[in-house]
Amino acid sequence: MVVDMADVTPHLVAGEDLPFPLAAQQRWDGPEAVSPVELADGARQWADLAYARLGGFRPLRLDLTVPPGADPTSPVPVVVYVHGGGFVHGSHHGPMFGIAEALVAQGIAVASVQYRLIGESQFPGPLHDVVSAVRWVRGVGREFGLDPDRVGIMGESAGGHLATFAGLHTGDLQLEGVVGVVGPEPVVRAAVGWYPVTDFGRFDGEPFPVASPSAGTESPTAEELARWASPVTHVTARAAPMLLIHGDTDLEVDHGHSEALAALLTDSGVSVELVIVPGAGHVFAGADPAPIVARTVEWLADKLSA
């Protein structure tokens, strides 16, 4: 089915004049769908909120933790957190190294999101999901006390690929998709990548599973698909400011991924900070994550300040 986005973007309310199946997948969860748990510090946490319901076997869900005092009249900034796992495993429960708790302690909400893995959907399906989560935060989040104009995104490894990609603001419908809530622009004020995958051309072996773009008549090669699925191919001046942190002994995703993206962002006039952690491998193995968490929280708090 071909959807004319001119007919879609003005709408947010479930089922309001949307073509099927878009109307069906607009059944997102609001605050009343799940009872929040009040944490010891006064923060509230909603677990497994549905931010989109596709035509498959399950909804897409996120965990939302909101600092004390946040409400629709006093909204707080929010960071969308995207887990890693090589696109084949991983969970939205429990962001790495206590980053969620550190952000909440600074008055920043955290929405840790689930996305379809490669067993369910080839790229760009996972990116469509993450972009949809940003739209959910911007369109529905005020009901939870979130500020739609102070949204950041961060991810690690495979999640870093998706988070930095979302931060590029490509405006390309094939990359951003029409999953879940439609209407709000999926823009973020800042993006963080921890040891992100940015260029699939740097890997040997089996090609990354990528669905062929619908535009054009010729079937693209595996190399062309790998380039299309790589954030480094889509850098423009529209990108959000970025913080990229990578270990210099990472053997799974070498630090050249972050260096290449940082150089392209700089060339495009985008603010970027690149931190190479000495002696750190993948998932910052061999390094103390505490200073990395502190730097990330400091940077996000600055970018998402009022």
C-alpha positions in Angstrom: 0.0 0.0 0.0 1.4 3.4 -0.9 0.6 6.1 1.7 0.6 9.8 0.8 2.3 11.4 3.8 0.4 14.7 3.0 -2.7 12.8 4.2 -1.0 11.4 7.3 1.2 14.0 9.0 -1.6 16.3 10.3 -3.0 13.5 12.4 -2.2 12.1 15.8 -5.4 10.9 17.4 -6.0 7.1 17.0 -7.9 6.3 13.9 -8.6 9.9 12.9 -9.0 9.8 9.1 -5.9 7.6 8.7 -5.7 5.0 6.0 -5.7 1.4 7.1 -3.3 -0.1 8.4 -2.0 3.2 9.8 -5.1 3.7 11.8 -4.7 0.4 13.6 -1.1 1.0 14.7 -2.0 4.3 16.2 -3.3 2.5 19.4 -0.5 3.7 21.6 -0.6 3.6 25.5 -1.2 6.7 27.6 -0.6 7.1 31.4 -3.8 5.2 32.2 -2.8 2.1 30.4 -0.2 0.9 32.9 0.0 1.8 36.6 3.3 3.4 37.4 5.6 2.2 40.2 6.9 4.8 42.6 10.6 4.4 43.2 12.4 5.1 46.5 13.6 8.5 45.3 10.1 9.6 44.3 10.5 8.9 40.6 7.8 7.0 38.8 8.2 4.2 36.3 5.9 2.8 33.7 7.0 -0.6 32.4 6.2 -2.0 29.0 4.1 0.9 27.6 3.1 0.2 24.0 4.3 3.0 21.7 3.2 1.3 18.5 1.1 -1.7 17.5 2.1 -3.1 14.2 0.3 -5.8 12.3 2.6 -8.5 13.7 2.4 -10.6 16.8 3.3 -8.0 19.5 3.3 -4.3 20.3 6.5 -2.3 20.5 7.1 -1.3 24.1 9.2 1.0 26.2 10.0 1.6 29.9 9.6 5.2 31.0 11.1 6.6 34.2 10.1 10.1 35.1 11.8 12.3 37.8 9.9 13.4 40.9 7.6 16.4 40.3 7.2 16.0 36.5 3.7 16.6 35.3 2.0 18.1 32.3 2.2 21.6 33.9 5.9 21.2 34.7 7.4 19.0 32.0 11.0 17.7 32.1 13.5 16.8 29.3 13.7 13.2 28.2 16.3 10.9 26.7 15.3 8.0 24.4 17.6 5.1 25.2 18.3 2.4 22.5 19.8 -0.9 23.7 22.6 -2.8 21.8 22.9 -6.5 21.0 24.2 -6.7 17.4 20.6 -6.3 16.1 19.9 -9.9 17.0 19.3 -9.7 20.8 19.0 -7.2 23.7 16.3 -5.8 25.9 14.8 -2.4 26.7 14.8 -3.4 30.4 17.8 -2.0 32.3 20.0 0.5 30.4 23.8 0.1 30.7 26.0 1.2 33.6 23.2 2.9 35.6 22.8 5.7 33.0 19.1 5.8 33.4 19.3 6.4 37.2 22.0 9.0 36.6 19.9 10.9 34.1 16.8 10.8 36.4 18.8 12.1 39.3 19.6 15.2 37.1 15.9 15.7 36.4 15.8 14.0 33.0 13.3 11.3 32.1 14.4 8.2 30.3 12.4 6.2 27.8 14.2 2.9 27.1 12.8 1.5 23.9 12.3 -1.9 22.3 12.7 -2.3 18.5 12.3 -5.2 16.1 15.4 -7.3 15.7 16.7 -8.8 12.5 14.8 -12.0 13.0 11.6 -9.9 12.7 12.5 -7.1 10.3 15.4 -6.2 8.1 16.8 -2.7 8.1 15.3 -0.1 8.0 12.6 -1.7 10.2 14.5 -1.2 13.5 15.2 2.4 12.6 11.5 3.0 11.8 10.7 1.7 15.3 13.2 4.0 17.0 12.0 7.0 15.0 8.5 6.1 16.0 9.5 6.1 19.7 10.8 9.7 19.3 7.4 10.7 17.7 5.6 9.0 20.6 7.6 10.9 23.1 7.0 14.2 21.3 3.3 13.6 20.6 2.1 11.7 23.7 4.9 12.4 26.3 3.4 15.6 27.7 0.7 13.4 29.3 3.5 11.9 31.3 5.2 15.2 32.1 7.7 15.1 29.3 8.8 18.2 27.4 8.3 17.6 23.6 10.9 20.2 22.7 13.7 18.9 24.9 14.2 15.3 23.6 17.6 13.6 23.3 18.5 10.1 22.1 21.3 7.8 23.0 22.3 4.2 22.2 25.1 1.7 22.5 26.6 -0.4 19.8 23.7 -1.5 17.5 21.6 1.0 19.5 24.3 3.6 18.8 23.8 3.0 15.1 20.0 3.6 15.5 20.4 6.6 17.8 22.9 8.4 15.7 20.9 7.6 12.6 17.8 9.1 14.2 19.8 12.1 15.2 20.8 12.8 11.6 17.2 14.0 10.8 17.4 12.7 7.3 13.7 13.5 6.5 13.8 10.4 4.2 10.4 8.6 4.6 12.1 5.3 3.6 14.5 5.6 6.5 12.1 7.2 9.0 9.0 5.2 8.2 5.4 5.6 9.3 5.3 3.2 12.3 3.1 4.1 15.2 2.3 7.7 16.1 2.4 10.0 13.0 2.3 13.7 13.0 5.0 15.0 15.3 8.4 15.6 13.6 10.9 13.0 15.0 13.5 15.7 15.9 15.9 15.5 18.8 18.0 18.2 20.4 21.0 15.9 21.0 22.3 12.4 20.2 24.8 10.2 21.9 26.5 7.1 20.5 28.5 4.8 22.7 30.8 2.7 20.4 28.2 3.0 17.6 28.2 1.2 14.3 28.3 3.9 11.7 29.7 2.2 8.5 28.8 -1.3 7.5 31.5 -1.1 4.8 34.1 -1.5 7.6 32.9 -5.1 8.4 34.0 -8.3 6.6 31.8 -11.4 6.3 28.1 -11.7 5.7 26.3 -8.5 4.6 24.0 -6.8 7.1 20.4 -7.7 6.3 18.9 -4.7 4.5 15.6 -4.5 2.7 16.0 -3.0 -0.8 14.8 0.7 -1.1 11.6 1.0 -3.2 13.0 3.9 -5.2 14.6 3.0 -8.5 14.3 0.1 -10.9 17.6 -1.8 -10.5 18.3 -4.1 -7.6 21.1 -2.6 -5.5 24.3 -4.6 -4.7 25.1 -5.7 -1.2 27.7 -2.9 -1.1 25.2 -0.3 -2.1 22.7 -1.6 0.6 25.5 -1.5 3.2 26.2 2.2 2.3 22.5 3.1 2.5 22.2 1.5 5.9 25.2 3.4 7.3 24.8 6.7 9.1 28.0 8.1 7.5 26.2 8.1 4.2 23.5 10.5 5.3 25.3 13.3 7.2 24.0 16.8 6.5 23.9 20.1 8.4 20.4 19.1 9.7 21.9 16.7 12.2 21.6 17.2 15.9 24.7 17.9 18.0 26.4 14.6 18.9 28.6 13.0 21.5 30.5 9.9 20.4 32.4 7.8 22.9 34.5 4.8 21.8 37.2 2.6 23.3 40.5 2.5 21.5 40.8 -1.3 21.8 37.3 -2.1 20.6 37.7 -5.2 18.4 34.1 -5.7 17.6 33.3 -2.1 16.4 36.6 -0.3 15.9 36.8 3.3 16.9 37.1 4.3 13.3 33.3 4.2 13.2 33.0 7.1 15.6 36.0 8.9 14.1 34.5 8.8 10.6 31.1 10.0 11.7 32.6 12.8 13.8 34.7 14.0 10.8 31.7 14.1 8.5 29.6 16.0 11.1 32.4 18.5 11.6 32.7 19.0 7.8 28.9 19.7 7.7 29.1 22.3 10.5 27.4 20.1 13.1 28.6 20.4 16.7 30.2 17.0 17.7 32.4 15.8 20.6 34.5 12.7 20.1 35.9 10.9 23.2 38.3 8.0 22.7 38.7 6.0 25.9 42.2 4.6 26.3 42.3 0.8 27.0 38.6 0.3 26.6 37.2 -2.5 24.4 33.6 -3.0 23.3 31.0 -2.2 26.0 33.9 -0.2 27.5 35.5 -3.5 28.7 38.7 -2.8 30.7 37.6 0.8 31.6 35.7 2.4 34.5 32.3 3.3 33.1 31.6 5.9 35.8 33.4 8.8 34.2 31.8 8.0 30.9 28.4 8.0 32.4 29.1 11.3 34.2 30.4 12.9 31.0 27.3 11.7 29.1 24.9 13.0 31.7 26.7 16.3 31.9 26.6 16.7 28.1 22.9 15.7 27.8 21.9 18.0 30.7 23.6 20.9 28.9 22.0 20.2 25.5 18.5 19.6 27.0 18.5 22.6 29.3 15.6 25.0 29.0 
